Amino acid sequence: MNKLLYRPIGLGLGVLGGWLAGEVVKRVWGAMSHGDDTPDALDEDRTWREILAAAAIQGAVFATIKALVDRSGATAIRRITGSWPG
């Protein structure tokens, strides 16, 4: 039952986490590159170094935010219902 209850909450938290991670990546990249937009793989004017650095930063930030959001949501469900949703 808790898995079913957690599913829509987890989906909403995932959307929120994705947005938050995107904002963190923009700020980190902006601080590193003096305000430039985060490059993607198809940016013709960017170097390999820039593209791979941006991808590594995005991966690390998204994974960290996802773990934070998932764990926080599961902890909140346990506090509310008394059992872990996983």
N, C-alpha and C positions, 0 to 999 in steps of 0.2 A: 504493500500500500504506500509506503514512504517513497519508493522509487517513482510511483505514478504521481504522487503529490509533488515530488521534487522536479519532475521533468519540465513543466512550464516555467518554474522558477529558475531552473538551470539554464533554460533557453534565454530567458530575459537577462540573466546575469552574464551569459555569453555575449550577447549583443552589447551590453554595457561595457564589458571587459574589452571587447574588440575596439569600441570607440575610444576607451581610455588608453589602450595600448597605442593606437594610432596617434593620439595627441602626445603621448610621451615620446614616441619615435620622432615626431615633428620637432619637438623641443630639443631633444638630444642632438638630432642632426643639425638643427639650426644653430645650436651652440658650437658644434664642431666645425661647421662650414660657413659661419658668419651669415646665416639667414637664408641660404639656398634651400630650395625644395628638395625633399628626399628623392634621390634618383631611383628609377626602376630599370629593369634589364634592357628595355628598348630605348632608353635615352641615348641618342646617337652622339651627343656632345659630351658625354661623361666617360671617364676612364674606367678600366676594369677595376682598378683599386677602389674608386668611389662606389661603384655598383656593388662590389663584393662586401665592402665595409657596411654599406647601408643594409644589405641583406642580412649580414651577421647581427647587426644591431636590432633589426626588426625581429628576427627569429628569437633572440634572447629576450627582448622586451615582451613579445607576444606570449612566449612560453611562461615567463615569470608572472605576468598579469593573469594568464589563464589559470595557473596553479593557485594564485592568491584568491581569485574570484571563486573557483570551484571549491576550494577548501573552506572559505568563509561561508559560502552558501550551505555546504553540508553541515558545518558546525552550527549554523543558525537553525537548520531543520532539526538537528539533534536536540538543541535547547528547547525547541517548540514541541516536538513530538516525543522526545525521550529515546529515539533510536536513530542510528546512522542510515542515510538514504542509499548508500552503495550496496 
